[in-house]
Amino acid sequence: MTRFREAPNFVPVAAVREGIEDFTAFLELERGLSKNTVLSYEKDLLQFGDFLRKKKYAGTWKSVQPEHLSAWLAALNDEGISVRSAARKLSAVRSLAKHLVASGVRNDDFSEIVSRPKNRLSLPETLSVDEVSKILETPMPETPQGLRNRAMLEVMYGSGLRASELCGLEIQSVNFDEGIIRVRGKGSKERIVPVGRRARQAIFAYLSEDGRPRLAKAKTGSALFISSWGKAISRKTLWVILQEIVASAGIDKKIHPHQLRHAFATHLLANGADLRVIQEMLGHADIGTTQIYTAVERSRLTDEHRRTHPRSRK
């Protein structure tokens, strides 16, 4: 396997590192996971291997015990690592442990009896319908950049895309006749999501002679959203653009692109959309990830009750 990057802060002993390299090669070559996903596994496993070395717990994967994994999770908690991050790291170790058993390195799964970190409910920050409307109406369509910015924001909110998914869209990703967008999400998985009327109108205006053609350069490829230099828009540029728009809209709060995705989900749920449908549109592999939005909606209803009901107000 070609090494994607080194993690100099995490230095397991040689035998442990070799086991990690064998596993990440399996993920890349056999399971076909994306480069970024494999890198995420690698970093978490190298961190665990480094912990084993520092504590002198194990020199090979054969000698790793459940209590070693539990001790690492406890150490992560002491360092203030979020429950979500700790759970992800445990998931990486569980996958490796299963691979060790399947490949005959071990007879038992040392991770099997280790409890998953308990999630503390952490509700995603979202936006009200009024705040979203202000943001979407702020970009001025008199310039190519304004047409682009309005189209980008309409698509993010209208289809619930991640920032990386938006930046990766190509012109041919949009099917105006069917009202859909083909999106390449996490793990390079493709999904089809609806694109609303206003988003389609914004994209169509951006693709007109007053929009994208005036930003395109000789070597511009097929990226849908491009910068003033004719290159595919980056996530960093998207973030900067959104901050400028939020400030111009008079909204006094920090807003990142992912909050438009949160708003997409919570607003659909508030208006009666089925949770499974929202899961499919968001591209969540696990319905549990999508269920957080039900908690957001319950929290909103509770806040409204406390604010308006005579027997709830202070």
C-alpha positions as CSV (number, residue, x, y, z in Angstrom):
1,M,0.0,0.0,0.0
2,T,1.3,3.5,-0.8
3,R,1.7,5.5,2.3
4,F,-0.7,8.5,2.2
5,R,1.0,10.4,4.9
6,E,3.0,9.9,8.1
7,A,1.7,10.6,11.6
8,P,5.0,11.6,13.4
9,N,3.2,12.3,16.7
10,F,2.1,8.7,16.9
11,V,4.9,6.1,16.9
12,P,3.8,2.5,17.7
13,V,6.3,-0.3,17.9
14,A,7.2,-1.9,14.6
15,A,5.0,-5.0,14.9
16,V,2.0,-2.9,15.8
17,R,2.6,-0.5,12.9
18,E,2.9,-3.4,10.5
19,G,-0.5,-4.7,11.6
20,I,-2.0,-1.2,11.0
21,E,-0.4,-1.0,7.5
22,D,-1.7,-4.4,6.6
23,F,-5.2,-3.5,7.7
24,T,-5.3,-0.1,5.9
25,A,-4.1,-1.9,2.8
26,F,-7.0,-4.2,3.2
27,L,-9.4,-1.2,3.5
28,E,-8.0,0.5,0.4
29,L,-7.6,-2.5,-1.9
30,E,-10.2,-5.0,-0.8
31,R,-13.0,-2.8,0.5
32,G,-12.3,0.1,-1.8
33,L,-12.6,2.8,0.8
34,S,-11.7,6.3,-0.2
35,K,-8.3,7.8,0.6
36,N,-9.6,10.2,3.3
37,T,-11.6,7.4,5.0
38,V,-8.5,5.1,5.1
39,L,-6.4,8.0,6.5
40,S,-8.9,8.5,9.2
41,Y,-8.7,4.9,10.2
42,E,-4.9,5.0,10.1
43,K,-4.6,8.0,12.3
44,D,-6.9,6.6,15.0
45,L,-5.1,3.3,15.0
46,L,-1.6,4.8,15.1
47,Q,-2.8,6.8,18.1
48,F,-3.9,3.7,19.9
49,G,-0.7,2.0,18.9
50,D,1.3,4.9,20.3
51,F,-0.6,4.6,23.6
52,L,0.2,0.9,23.8
53,R,3.9,1.7,23.3
54,K,4.0,4.5,25.9
55,K,2.2,2.4,28.5
56,K,4.4,-0.7,27.6
57,Y,1.2,-2.7,27.3
58,A,1.8,-4.7,24.2
59,G,4.5,-5.2,21.6
60,T,2.2,-7.0,19.1
61,W,-1.5,-7.2,18.3
62,K,-1.6,-10.7,19.8
63,S,-0.9,-9.4,23.3
64,V,-3.4,-6.5,23.3
65,Q,-6.1,-7.0,26.0
66,P,-9.6,-5.5,26.5
67,E,-8.3,-3.6,29.5
68,H,-5.7,-1.9,27.3
69,L,-8.4,-0.5,25.0
70,S,-10.5,0.5,28.0
71,A,-7.5,2.4,29.5
72,W,-7.0,4.2,26.2
73,L,-10.7,5.3,26.1
74,A,-10.4,6.5,29.7
75,A,-7.3,8.5,28.8
76,L,-9.1,10.1,25.8
77,N,-11.9,11.1,28.1
78,D,-9.4,12.7,30.6
79,E,-7.9,14.7,27.7
80,G,-11.3,16.1,26.9
81,I,-11.9,14.2,23.7
82,S,-15.6,14.4,22.7
83,V,-17.7,11.3,23.1
84,R,-18.3,11.3,19.3
85,S,-14.6,11.3,18.5
86,A,-13.9,8.6,21.1
87,A,-16.7,6.4,19.6
88,R,-15.2,6.9,16.2
89,K,-11.7,5.8,17.4
90,L,-13.2,2.8,19.1
91,S,-15.0,1.9,15.9
92,A,-11.7,1.9,14.1
93,V,-10.1,-0.4,16.7
94,R,-13.1,-2.7,16.5
95,S,-12.8,-3.0,12.7
96,L,-9.1,-3.8,13.1
97,A,-9.8,-6.4,15.8
98,K,-12.3,-8.2,13.5
99,H,-9.7,-8.1,10.7
100,L,-7.1,-9.7,13.0
101,V,-9.5,-12.5,13.8
102,A,-10.5,-13.0,10.2
103,S,-6.9,-13.1,9.0
104,G,-5.9,-15.6,11.7
105,V,-3.6,-13.3,13.7
106,R,-5.8,-13.7,16.8
107,N,-8.3,-16.2,18.0
108,D,-10.4,-13.7,19.9
109,D,-11.7,-10.2,19.4
110,F,-10.2,-8.1,22.2
111,S,-12.6,-5.2,21.5
112,E,-15.8,-7.2,21.9
113,I,-16.5,-6.6,25.6
114,V,-15.3,-3.0,25.7
115,S,-18.3,-0.6,26.1
116,R,-18.9,2.1,23.6
117,P,-18.6,5.6,25.1
118,K,-22.0,6.9,26.0
119,N,-23.2,9.8,23.9
120,R,-24.1,13.0,25.6
121,L,-26.8,14.7,23.6
122,S,-25.2,17.4,21.6
123,L,-27.7,19.2,19.4
124,P,-26.4,20.7,16.1
125,E,-26.7,24.4,15.8
126,T,-29.3,25.2,13.2
127,L,-30.9,28.3,11.6
128,S,-34.4,29.6,11.6
129,V,-36.4,29.9,8.4
130,D,-36.1,33.7,8.6
131,E,-32.3,33.5,9.0
132,V,-31.9,31.2,6.1
133,S,-34.1,33.5,3.9
134,K,-31.9,36.5,4.8
135,I,-28.8,34.6,3.9
136,L,-30.2,33.3,0.6
137,E,-31.5,36.7,-0.5
138,T,-28.3,38.7,0.3
139,P,-26.1,37.8,-2.7
140,M,-26.7,40.3,-5.5
141,P,-27.4,38.8,-8.9
142,E,-25.8,41.7,-10.7
143,T,-22.4,40.1,-10.8
144,P,-21.1,36.6,-11.8
145,Q,-20.0,36.1,-8.2
146,G,-23.4,37.1,-6.9
147,L,-25.1,34.7,-9.2
148,R,-22.7,31.9,-8.2
149,N,-23.1,32.6,-4.4
150,R,-26.9,32.6,-4.5
151,A,-26.9,29.3,-6.5
152,M,-24.4,27.7,-4.1
153,L,-26.4,28.6,-1.0
154,E,-29.7,27.7,-2.6
155,V,-28.3,24.2,-3.5
156,M,-26.8,23.7,0.0
157,Y,-30.0,24.5,1.8
158,G,-32.3,23.1,-0.8
159,S,-30.6,19.7,-1.1
160,G,-28.8,19.4,2.2
161,L,-25.3,19.0,0.8
162,R,-22.1,18.9,2.7
163,A,-19.6,21.6,1.8
164,S,-17.3,19.1,0.2
165,E,-20.2,17.7,-1.9
166,L,-21.1,21.1,-3.1
167,C,-17.5,21.9,-4.1
168,G,-17.3,18.6,-5.9
169,L,-20.4,19.1,-8.1
170,E,-19.9,19.1,-11.9
171,I,-22.2,20.8,-14.4
172,Q,-23.5,17.4,-15.5
173,S,-24.4,16.6,-11.9
174,V,-27.6,18.6,-12.3
175,N,-30.6,17.2,-14.2
176,F,-33.0,20.1,-14.7
177,D,-35.6,18.0,-16.4
178,E,-35.9,15.5,-13.5
179,G,-35.1,18.1,-10.8
180,I,-32.3,16.0,-9.2
181,I,-28.6,16.3,-8.4
182,R,-26.1,13.4,-8.4
183,V,-23.9,13.8,-5.4
184,R,-20.7,12.0,-4.5
185,G,-20.6,11.8,-0.7
186,K,-18.6,10.2,2.0
187,G,-16.7,7.0,1.0
188,S,-17.2,8.1,-2.7
189,K,-20.8,6.8,-2.5
190,E,-23.1,8.4,-5.0
191,R,-26.7,9.4,-4.1
192,I,-29.4,11.3,-5.9
193,V,-31.1,14.2,-4.1
194,P,-33.9,16.5,-5.2
195,V,-33.1,20.1,-6.2
196,G,-35.9,22.5,-5.6
197,R,-37.4,25.0,-8.0
198,R,-35.6,28.0,-6.6
199,A,-32.3,26.2,-6.5
200,R,-32.8,25.2,-10.1
201,Q,-33.6,28.7,-11.1
202,A,-30.5,30.0,-9.3
203,I,-28.3,27.4,-11.0
204,F,-29.8,28.2,-14.4
205,A,-29.2,32.0,-13.9
206,Y,-25.6,31.2,-12.8
207,L,-25.0,29.1,-15.9
208,S,-26.3,31.9,-18.2
209,E,-23.8,34.2,-20.1
210,D,-23.8,36.6,-17.2
211,G,-22.6,34.0,-14.6
212,R,-20.2,31.1,-14.9
213,P,-19.0,31.8,-18.5
214,R,-17.6,35.1,-17.2
215,L,-15.6,33.3,-14.5
216,A,-14.4,30.5,-16.6
217,K,-10.8,30.4,-18.0
218,A,-9.1,28.5,-20.8
219,K,-8.2,25.6,-18.5
220,T,-11.4,25.6,-16.4
221,G,-12.9,22.1,-16.2
222,S,-16.4,20.8,-15.6
223,A,-16.7,22.0,-12.0
224,L,-20.1,23.6,-11.5
225,F,-19.1,26.2,-9.0
226,I,-15.8,28.0,-9.8
227,S,-13.8,30.8,-8.3
228,S,-12.8,34.1,-10.0
229,W,-9.7,32.3,-11.1
230,G,-11.7,29.7,-12.9
231,K,-10.9,26.9,-10.6
232,A,-13.4,24.7,-8.6
233,I,-14.5,26.5,-5.5
234,S,-12.7,25.3,-2.3
235,R,-14.3,24.7,1.1
236,K,-12.2,27.5,2.5
237,T,-13.4,29.9,-0.1
238,L,-17.0,28.8,0.5
239,W,-16.6,29.4,4.2
240,V,-15.2,32.9,3.6
241,I,-18.0,33.7,1.2
242,L,-20.6,32.6,3.7
243,Q,-19.1,34.8,6.5
244,E,-19.2,37.8,4.2
245,I,-22.8,37.1,3.3
246,V,-23.9,36.5,6.9
247,A,-22.3,39.8,7.9
248,S,-24.1,41.6,5.0
249,A,-27.4,40.0,6.0
250,G,-27.1,41.6,9.5
251,I,-27.0,38.3,11.3
252,D,-24.8,38.6,14.4
253,K,-23.7,35.0,14.9
254,K,-21.0,32.7,13.5
255,I,-22.5,30.5,10.8
256,H,-20.6,27.7,9.0
257,P,-21.7,26.0,5.8
258,H,-22.8,22.8,7.6
259,Q,-25.5,24.7,9.4
260,L,-27.4,25.1,6.1
261,R,-27.4,21.3,5.9
262,H,-28.7,21.1,9.5
263,A,-31.4,23.7,8.6
264,F,-32.4,21.6,5.6
265,A,-33.0,18.6,7.8
266,T,-34.7,20.3,10.7
267,H,-37.0,22.4,8.5
268,L,-38.1,19.2,6.5
269,L,-38.8,17.4,9.8
270,A,-40.7,20.3,11.2
271,N,-43.0,20.2,8.1
272,G,-43.7,16.5,8.4
273,A,-41.0,14.8,6.2
274,D,-40.4,11.2,7.0
275,L,-37.1,10.6,8.9
276,R,-36.1,7.7,6.6
277,V,-36.5,10.0,3.6
278,I,-34.4,12.7,5.3
279,Q,-31.7,10.0,6.0
280,E,-31.6,9.0,2.4
281,M,-31.3,12.6,1.2
282,L,-28.6,13.4,3.7
283,G,-26.7,10.3,2.8
284,H,-26.5,9.0,6.4
285,A,-25.5,5.3,6.6
286,D,-27.1,5.0,10.1
287,I,-30.6,6.2,10.9
288,G,-29.3,7.1,14.4
289,T,-27.3,9.9,12.9
290,T,-30.4,11.4,11.4
291,Q,-32.4,11.0,14.6
292,I,-30.5,13.8,16.2
293,Y,-32.8,16.2,14.2
294,T,-35.8,14.8,16.1
295,A,-34.2,16.0,19.3
296,V,-33.6,19.4,17.7
297,E,-37.2,19.7,16.8
298,R,-38.3,18.6,20.3
299,S,-36.0,21.2,21.8
300,R,-37.5,23.9,19.6
301,L,-41.0,23.0,20.6
302,T,-40.1,22.9,24.2
303,D,-38.4,26.3,24.0
304,E,-41.5,27.7,22.2
305,H,-43.8,26.3,24.9
306,R,-41.7,27.8,27.7
307,R,-41.6,31.2,25.9
308,T,-45.3,31.4,25.1
309,H,-47.5,29.3,27.5
310,P,-48.8,31.2,30.5
311,R,-48.0,28.3,32.8
312,S,-44.5,27.9,31.5
313,R,-43.3,31.5,31.4
314,K,-41.2,32.8,34.3
